[in-house]
Amino acid sequence: MKLRLHGTWAECAAAAERLRRTPGLHITDQSRPYPDRGGDLIRVYLTVRLGLTSGDRPSQHVGEGRRR
């Protein structure tokens, strides 16, 4: 899955670091910072993989409901 962080350089760095320490969330790639048009904010894109942690149970993927 792709996540987009949008904020100041410091905010994006802090958010990425917190996400790296989040159990069950594995960051596999991080883009370079892209400047926002006409402002001081940046965008950073993270590619993440969700892993199961203790207590989690597998669930259906979004859009995969029961069909009749």
C-alpha positions as CSV (number, residue, x, y, z in Angstrom):
1,M,0.0,0.0,0.0
2,K,1.2,3.6,-0.6
3,L,1.0,6.3,2.1
4,R,1.6,9.9,1.4
5,L,3.0,12.1,4.2
6,H,2.3,15.8,3.7
7,G,3.7,18.5,6.0
8,T,6.9,20.3,7.0
9,W,10.2,18.5,6.6
10,A,10.3,17.9,10.4
11,E,6.7,16.6,10.5
12,C,7.3,14.1,7.7
13,A,10.5,12.9,9.2
14,A,8.8,12.4,12.6
15,A,5.8,10.7,11.2
16,A,7.9,8.3,9.1
17,E,10.0,7.4,12.2
18,R,6.8,6.7,14.2
19,L,5.4,4.6,11.4
20,R,8.7,2.6,11.3
21,R,8.1,1.7,15.0
22,T,4.5,0.7,14.6
23,P,4.0,-3.0,15.2
24,G,2.5,-4.8,12.2
25,L,3.5,-2.0,9.7
26,H,6.6,-2.7,7.6
27,I,7.9,0.2,5.4
28,T,9.5,-1.3,2.4
29,D,10.4,1.9,0.5
30,Q,10.5,5.7,1.1
31,S,10.6,8.3,-1.6
32,R,12.7,11.4,-1.6
33,P,11.0,14.5,-0.4
34,Y,9.0,16.3,-3.1
35,P,8.4,20.1,-2.6
36,D,4.8,21.2,-2.6
37,R,3.8,23.7,-5.2
38,G,3.9,27.2,-3.9
39,G,4.6,26.5,-0.3
40,D,7.0,25.3,2.4
41,L,5.5,21.9,2.7
42,I,6.8,18.6,1.3
43,R,5.4,15.2,0.3
44,V,7.0,11.9,1.1
45,Y,5.6,8.6,-0.2
46,L,6.0,5.4,1.8
47,T,5.4,1.9,0.5
48,V,4.2,-0.3,3.4
49,R,3.2,-3.9,4.0
50,L,0.8,-4.9,6.7
51,G,1.8,-7.8,8.8
52,L,-0.1,-9.7,11.4
53,T,0.7,-9.1,15.0
54,S,-0.4,-11.1,18.0
55,G,-4.1,-10.7,18.5
56,D,-4.7,-9.8,14.9
57,R,-6.7,-12.1,12.7
58,P,-6.8,-12.3,9.0
59,S,-9.8,-10.4,7.4
60,Q,-11.2,-10.1,4.0
61,H,-9.6,-7.6,1.6
62,V,-11.5,-4.5,0.8
63,G,-14.1,-5.2,-1.8
64,E,-14.1,-8.9,-1.2
65,G,-17.5,-9.5,0.4
66,R,-19.8,-12.4,0.2
67,R,-21.3,-12.9,-3.2
68,R,-24.7,-14.4,-3.7
